[in-house]
Amino acid sequence: MAGMIPIRVRTRGHGDAGLKVPITSGTRRGPTVGQIGNRQSQIGNSPEVSVVMPCLNEGRTLGVCVGKARRWLDTHGVSGEVIVADNGSTDGSQEIARSAGAQVVSVAAKGYGSALLGGIATARGRYVIMGDADDSYGFSDLSPFVGKLRDGFELVVGNRFAGGIKPGAMPALHRYLGLPVLNGLGWLLFRSPCRDFHCGLRGFDRAAIQSLALQSTGMEFASEMIVKAAVAGLRIAEVPTTLSRDGRGRRSHLRPWRDGWRHLRFLLGAFVASVFERKRNSSHAALEGPGGEHVPAQAQAGDSAQLTAGGFYDP
């Protein structure tokens, strides 16, 4: 599971994110995930909200989604921008997005997570709203998300089960088996408060989420965000949101068994990594003297042997 563990998160405001996502916008190269935090202090007149949509051949619905987001920003007097993170579309999605009033960022690295990382790196808003560009989510009403963010929550996740799933919007296998299992594991392993772990419509404080150094490139990006936010102690909230039948008129990019396995693999791997991290931290604390001073090497060797013999890897 390279690229997914360790689960160790960084203290907010310290260090750069680990993944450099190659992104371009025409001939102009956008900032990497690591660079954006350093540049933010130099940016003036930044918008409050950036709406980021990953895109791969969403020409049929993209203009509608961008239009809804732009109208919401204008109607509510919110300073904002709409960014389409294009992952190599060949159906003219780029021009559709620009015509609808969005900024287009071309992300070379393939994958749902890669596209979102590229879009987030380009975003200038204090808050980011991310959502799919297939017209299944309600970009017409982002008020619940922005309201919670303004109240101080750092991650706000939509709950489709609370808001309503319209007929044909979600396969029965996902609704009654896949998602309940993954949601239950998320709560059991990480005590996540999210009851809809994989809702694609969510908002977050950009600086807080960037401090987590997210790096998953596929669909498991959604799991990584919530897991690392929970481990880091970020304030997380849920708001009801409606899931409509998408309007793409073709097969979804989601591959249920493959992507479900990737989510499951990430959750289990992250849990194991977090257990070892806690044990490692406990070991380091045990090797310090009463006042926090460094213990001589001879004493460390003896203590380490005792820890190992005493079952250091036991829960």
C-alpha positions in Angstrom: 0.0 0.0 0.0 2.7 2.5 -1.0 1.5 6.1 -0.9 -1.1 5.4 1.8 0.9 4.9 5.0 2.2 6.0 7.5 -0.9 7.7 8.8 1.3 10.2 10.8 -0.1 13.7 10.3 1.8 17.0 10.7 1.0 19.7 13.1 -1.0 22.4 11.5 1.2 25.1 10.0 4.4 23.1 10.0 6.0 21.5 7.0 5.0 21.0 3.4 2.6 18.4 2.0 4.5 15.3 0.7 3.0 14.9 -2.8 3.9 17.0 -5.7 1.1 16.8 -8.3 2.1 17.9 -11.8 -0.5 20.5 -12.9 -0.6 22.9 -15.8 -3.0 25.5 -17.0 -2.3 26.2 -20.6 1.4 27.0 -20.6 1.3 28.3 -17.0 2.2 25.8 -14.3 0.2 26.1 -11.1 1.6 25.7 -7.5 2.2 22.3 -6.0 0.5 21.2 -2.9 3.6 21.9 -0.9 4.2 25.4 -2.3 0.7 26.7 -1.9 0.8 27.0 1.8 4.0 29.1 1.6 2.5 31.3 -1.1 -0.8 31.9 0.5 0.5 34.7 2.7 1.6 36.5 -0.4 -1.8 36.4 -2.1 -4.0 39.5 -1.7 -7.7 39.8 -2.2 -8.2 36.0 -2.0 -11.8 34.7 -2.3 -13.6 33.2 0.6 -14.8 30.1 -1.2 -13.2 28.0 -3.9 -15.5 25.4 -5.5 -13.3 22.6 -7.0 -14.7 20.0 -9.4 -12.7 17.0 -10.7 -13.4 16.3 -14.3 -12.9 13.6 -16.9 -15.1 13.9 -19.9 -18.0 15.5 -18.1 -19.0 17.8 -21.0 -22.7 16.8 -20.8 -23.1 18.1 -17.2 -20.1 20.3 -16.4 -21.6 23.5 -17.6 -24.7 23.0 -15.5 -22.6 22.3 -12.4 -20.4 25.3 -12.9 -23.4 27.5 -13.6 -25.1 26.4 -10.4 -22.0 27.1 -8.3 -21.5 30.5 -9.8 -25.1 31.5 -9.3 -25.0 30.4 -5.7 -21.8 32.5 -5.1 -23.4 35.5 -6.8 -26.8 35.2 -5.2 -25.4 35.0 -1.7 -22.8 37.7 -2.2 -19.9 35.3 -1.5 -16.5 36.1 -2.9 -15.5 32.9 -4.7 -14.1 31.1 -7.7 -14.9 27.8 -9.5 -12.0 25.6 -10.5 -12.3 22.6 -12.8 -9.5 20.2 -12.3 -9.4 18.4 -15.7 -7.8 15.0 -15.8 -7.4 14.7 -19.5 -10.8 15.1 -21.0 -11.2 14.6 -24.7 -14.9 15.7 -25.1 -14.3 19.5 -24.9 -15.0 19.8 -21.2 -12.2 22.4 -20.8 -13.9 24.9 -23.1 -17.3 24.2 -21.6 -15.9 25.0 -18.2 -14.3 28.2 -19.3 -17.4 29.3 -21.1 -19.4 28.8 -17.9 -17.1 30.9 -15.9 -14.7 28.4 -14.4 -10.9 28.4 -14.2 -9.5 25.2 -15.8 -6.4 23.5 -14.4 -5.1 20.5 -16.3 -3.8 17.7 -14.0 -1.4 15.3 -15.6 -1.4 12.7 -12.9 -4.4 10.3 -13.4 -7.0 9.6 -10.7 -9.8 11.2 -8.7 -7.4 12.1 -5.8 -4.8 13.5 -8.2 -7.3 15.7 -9.9 -8.6 17.0 -6.5 -5.1 17.6 -5.2 -4.3 19.6 -8.3 -7.5 21.7 -7.9 -7.0 22.3 -4.2 -3.4 23.4 -4.8 -4.6 26.0 -7.2 -7.5 27.2 -5.0 -7.1 30.6 -3.3 -10.1 30.5 -1.1 -10.0 30.1 2.7 -12.7 27.4 2.3 -12.9 24.8 -0.4 -16.1 23.0 -1.5 -15.4 19.9 -3.6 -18.0 17.9 -5.6 -18.4 15.8 -8.6 -19.2 17.4 -12.0 -21.9 14.9 -13.0 -24.8 16.9 -11.7 -25.6 14.5 -8.9 -24.8 17.0 -6.1 -26.5 20.2 -5.2 -24.2 23.0 -6.1 -27.3 25.3 -6.0 -27.3 25.3 -2.2 -23.9 25.4 -0.6 -25.1 27.4 2.4 -25.1 24.5 4.9 -21.5 23.8 4.2 -20.2 27.3 4.2 -22.3 28.1 7.3 -20.6 25.3 9.3 -17.2 26.3 8.1 -17.8 29.9 9.2 -18.8 28.5 12.6 -15.3 27.0 13.0 -15.6 23.5 11.7 -12.7 22.4 9.6 -14.3 19.6 7.6 -18.0 19.5 6.7 -19.2 16.3 5.0 -22.5 15.8 3.2 -24.8 13.1 4.4 -26.8 11.6 1.6 -28.7 9.2 3.8 -30.0 12.2 5.9 -30.7 14.5 2.9 -32.2 11.9 0.6 -31.2 9.6 -2.2 -33.4 10.0 -5.3 -34.6 6.9 -7.3 -31.8 5.6 -9.5 -29.1 7.8 -7.9 -27.3 5.0 -6.1 -27.1 1.2 -6.8 -28.7 -0.9 -4.1 -25.4 -2.8 -3.5 -23.7 0.5 -2.6 -26.6 1.8 -0.5 -27.4 -1.3 1.6 -24.0 -3.1 1.7 -20.9 -1.3 0.5 -21.4 2.1 2.2 -22.8 0.8 5.5 -19.8 -1.5 5.9 -17.2 1.2 5.1 -19.0 3.7 7.3 -19.1 1.3 10.2 -15.4 0.5 9.8 -14.6 4.2 9.8 -16.4 4.7 13.1 -15.0 1.5 14.6 -11.4 2.1 13.7 -11.1 5.9 13.9 -14.2 7.0 15.8 -15.1 9.2 12.8 -18.4 11.1 13.4 -19.3 10.8 9.7 -22.2 8.5 8.9 -21.7 8.9 5.1 -18.0 8.4 4.9 -17.7 8.6 1.1 -20.1 11.5 0.2 -18.4 13.4 -2.6 -19.8 16.8 -1.7 -17.8 18.3 1.2 -16.2 21.5 2.4 -13.1 22.2 4.4 -10.8 24.8 5.7 -8.1 24.7 3.1 -5.1 25.4 5.4 -6.3 22.7 7.9 -6.7 20.0 5.2 -3.4 20.9 3.5 -1.6 20.4 6.8 -2.7 16.7 6.7 -0.4 16.0 3.6 -3.1 14.0 1.7 -1.6 11.9 -1.0 -4.0 9.2 -2.2 -4.4 9.5 -6.0 -7.5 7.3 -6.4 -11.1 7.2 -5.0 -9.7 6.4 -1.5 -8.7 10.1 -1.3 -12.2 10.6 0.3 -11.3 8.1 3.0 -7.9 9.5 3.6 -9.3 13.0 4.2 -11.7 11.9 6.9 -9.3 9.4 8.6 -6.5 11.9 8.8 -8.8 14.7 9.9 -10.2 12.5 12.7 -6.7 11.4 13.8 -5.5 15.0 13.9 -8.5 16.1 16.0 -10.0 18.5 13.4 -13.5 19.7 14.1 -15.8 17.6 11.8 -19.5 18.2 11.0 -22.1 16.6 8.8 -24.9 18.3 6.9 -27.8 16.7 5.0 -27.4 16.7 1.2 -29.4 15.3 -1.6 -28.0 12.8 -4.2 -29.7 12.9 -7.6 -29.3 10.6 -10.5 -26.3 11.8 -12.5 -26.8 13.3 -15.9 -23.7 12.0 -17.7 -25.5 9.4 -19.7 -22.7 6.9 -19.6 -21.0 4.5 -17.3 -19.6 6.0 -14.0 -15.9 6.4 -13.4 -16.5 4.5 -10.2 -15.7 0.8 -10.3 -17.6 -0.7 -7.3 -15.4 -3.7 -6.5 -12.0 -2.2 -7.3 -12.7 1.1 -5.6 -14.5 -0.5 -2.7 -11.4 -2.6 -2.1 -9.1 0.4 -2.3 -11.2 2.2 0.4 -11.2 -0.9 2.6 -7.5 -1.5 2.1 -6.7 2.1 3.0 -8.9 2.0 6.2 -7.2 -1.2 7.4 -3.7 -0.1 6.4 -4.2 3.3 8.1 -5.4 1.7 11.3 -2.5 -0.7 11.5 -0.1 2.2 10.8 -1.7 4.4 13.5 -1.4 1.6 16.0 2.4 1.2 15.3 2.7 5.0 15.4 1.1 5.1 18.9 3.4 2.3 20.0 6.4 4.1 18.6 5.5 7.3 20.4 4.9 5.5 23.6 8.4 3.9 23.3 10.0 7.2 22.8 8.2 8.7 25.8 9.3 5.7 27.9 13.0 6.3 27.0 13.0 9.9 28.4 13.9 10.7 31.9 11.4 12.0 34.5 12.1 15.6 33.4 12.1 14.8 29.7 15.9 14.6 29.5 17.6 12.3 27.1 18.5 8.9 28.7 22.0 7.6 28.1 22.5 5.0 25.4 23.2 2.2 27.8 20.0 2.8 29.7 18.1 3.1 26.4 19.3 -0.3 25.2 18.2 -1.9 28.4 14.8 -0.2 28.4 14.2 -1.1 24.8 15.0 -4.8 25.4 12.6 -4.7 28.3 9.8 -3.1 26.2 10.3 -5.7 23.5 10.3 -8.6 25.9 7.3 -7.2 27.7 5.2 -7.2 24.5 5.8 -3.8 23.0 3.5 -4.6 20.1 0.6 -5.8 22.2 -2.4 -3.5 22.2 
